[in-house]
Amino acid sequence: MKNYETVFILNPVLSEDQMKDTVEKFVKVLKNARANVINVEHWGLRKLAYPIQRKSTGFYNLIEFSANPEVVNQLETEFRRDESVMRFLTVTLDKYALQYNERRRKGEFNKKDKTSQKTRKTEEELAE
């Protein structure tokens, strides 16, 4: 079994409940195929880099899972069948990506905490 990460963008016209139902549908597809779902993240409504289907925003979602390679084909087929999915990308994770994702889930990369500490230090240094 390999580790995978898939990011997909859902149509912004969907309501919050419809978006969550759609994500749950894809998680069920993975679980029915005996995949181990490690992490599901809802990144929320974000602006796209360029318009897709005449939409400038979309609901970003991430699913991290471990499964056999055949499961990825099933999942991507479901993405293609669902009209609410605007784009998707599935990648295989190597050992470094697994370590990074584990640390990210623990919250080691919170930029707000580090930047606020740096600004406090520089303000204190300026005061001296």
N, C-alpha and C positions, 0 to 999 in steps of 0.2 A: 504494500500500500504506500502510495506517495502522498505528499502533502501539497495541497493546492490552495490558491486564494483567487476568488472571483469578485470583481467589482462590476456592478451593473447600474445603469441609469434608467430610472422609471419616468414616465410621462408626468409633467407637473400638473396636469389637469386632474389627476387622481386626488381623492380626498385622503386624509391621513389614515383612515381605517382601510380604505382600498389598497393603499400602499403597503400597509402592514400585512394584509391578507395575501397580497401578491408575494411578498418576501416569504411568508410562512408556506406558501405553495411550493416555492423552490426549495425550502428547507425540507419539506416532506418528500420531494423528489429525491433528495440526497439520502434521507433516512430510509426510504423504501428500497434504495439501491445498496443499503447496508454501508453507507458512508458514515464516518464519525465527524459530526459537526463540532468544530472546536470553538468558533467564535462567530457571532453575527453582530454587525454594527450598522446602525442607521446614521449616516452622516448628514441627513436632512436635505433641505432644498438649497441647491447651490447654483451659481451662475456657470453656464457652459463657456468654454473657450471660443466656440463658434456655434452658430445655430445648427440644430439637428431637427429635421422635420418641422422647420419654422418655429422652433421653441428655443428660448434663450436660457431656460433654467431646467433643472431636473432633480429628482430625488436620487441621491447617491446611496448605495448600499454595498456592504462588503460581507462576504461569507468566507470563512477560513475552514477548511475541512481536509480530512485524509480519506482517500478512497483508491479503488483500482482505476486504471486509466479509462476503462470503458464507461465509467460513471460520468466522466467529463463530457463525453459525447452525448449521453442522455440529457444531462443538464443543459448543454448548449442547444440541443434540439428544442427543449422546452422554452428556452429564451427566445429562439427564433419564432416559435408558435405564438407566443404571447405578444399581443399588439402594444401592450403598455411598456415593454422594454425597448428603449431607444438605442442603447449600446451596451455591450458587455465585453469583458476581457477576463480570461482565466489563465493563470500562470502557475507553473510548478515552483515550489519553494525549495531552496537549498538549505543547508544547515545554518548558514549565516542569516538568511531571511527568517528562519524559525526562531533563532535566538533574538533577533530584532523584534519580531512580533510578540514574543513572550515578554520582553522588556517593555514594549509599548503598551501592552495590556495592563502591566503593573503600574504604568503611569510615570515611568522614568524620564520621559521626553516631554514633560509639560513645559512649554516655552515660557508661559506667563510667569511661572515661579522664578525661573532663572533670570529673565529680563528685569523683573522687578527688583531682584537682589542686586543685579549689576547697576541699575540706575541708583539704588540707594547707596551703594559703595562709592560711585562716582560723585554723588551729591555730597557725601561726607568728606571725600577727599578734597572737593572744591572748597568746602567750608574751612578746611585747615589752612 
